[in-house]
Amino acid sequence: MKLVYVFDAYCGWSHGFASTLAEVVRRRPDLEVDVVSGGLFTGSRRVPIREFGYVQGANAKISELTGAEFGAGYQRLIADGSFVMDSEAAARGVTALRQVAPDRTVELAAALQHAFYVDGLSLSDPATYRALAEAAGLEADSVVGAFTAPESAAAAQDDFVRAAGLGVDSFPTLLAVTGDHSTTVLAVGHATAEEISRRLDALTSVS
């Protein structure tokens, strides 16, 4: 059995779920985790952030439920309103990090969300990935090169196709996938590590 985590780096609920996923991974180090980008803000949804009037209210709810931080840098983006969230660029970043440090993707996906939701950095900017790589002790040129490579766009689209193929249209979604490819939903949007652990224990006992 392995876990498949479908999220979007520009999704506030995914930001709130990061600490839960980290705790699940800490409790179950035996489980491999695939991190897949879902593509929340693509196409016609790639518009200035002011167009999403629900964001502030949603962020308050996320903080209340999860304790997630929304920092001053991010608040400045909200106040200005012109920033455009581009999930295709963020997915290219996820694929770059996954390529350079495949065993740290859960940790680095959370760091990517911290860069946006706390520091207010653009996930379309190669400089963001350079700073993140340096902070994580990774080879920064390799990460930036992977982000800007033409192949990263195809990899991002592959993630979107995989997410859709899994039937995921809400982020974050955490799935358990067994050896026979049967899929069980462990969490959608919000769940505690305790709830997920109980669901995993139930799956394990059945198998």
Sequence and secondary structure as in RCSB ss.txt:
>XXXX:A:sequence
MKLVYVFDAYCGWSHGFASTLAEVVRRRPDLEVDVVSGGLFTGSRRVPIREFGYVQGANAKISELTGAEFGAGYQ
RLIADGSFVMDSEAAARGVTALRQVAPDRTVELAAALQHAFYVDGLSLSDPATYRALAEAAGLEADSVVGAFTAP
ESAAAAQDDFVRAAGLGVDSFPTLLAVTGDHSTTVLAVGHATAEEISRRLDALTSVS
>XXXX:A:secstr
 EEEEEE TT HHHHHHHHHHHHHHHH TTS EEEEE  SS GGG SBGGG TTHHHHHHHHHHHH     HHHH
HHHHH   B  HHHHHHHHHHHHHH GGGHHHHHHHHHHHHHTT   TT HHHHHHHHHHHT  HHHHHHHHHST
HHHHHHHHHHHHHHHTT  SSSEEEEE TT  EEEEEES   HHHHHHHHHHHHHH 
